[in-house]
Amino acid sequence: MKLQRIMIALILINLAVLVFLLAEHRRTSANEVAPVVRAPTLQIEDAQGRVRAEILVHGAETVQGKTYPEAVLFRMSDPKSGPVVKMTATEDGAALGLSDGSTVGTVQLYSRQDKGNYVRVVNRNGTEQSLKP
């Protein structure tokens, strides 16, 4: 008799937990939109798992003796040649780079405190031209 009461009590507790979990599940449905997404990096992949776009905060670093400040970077890539669109924002300015997919051909727009505003264009054969106001 005592064992039956214990079993009934456990069944009732399990049912209460089940009802609570089902009610909680209904409150958080997939149709809700999060007001803010926070992450150190956001990546978008194509069907083959290749990263095609990403937004990230790149920490300050020193390369070949030159120190680069922390930057926010937005990069889009084509499936074959890598990054073809790059946008960067740092404490000393911003830049936009567009590539034709080759290792050389680029159009770069700069707005920097130290060097001013200018456009740099390099074609596939390496010929470079800059436009400074």
Secondary structure by P-SEA (a helix, b strand, c coil): caaaaaaaaaaaaaaaaaaaaaaaaaacccccccccccccbbbbbccccccccbbbbbcccccccccccccbbbbbbcccccccbbbbbcccccbbbbbccccccbbbbbbccccccbbbbbcccbbbbbbcc
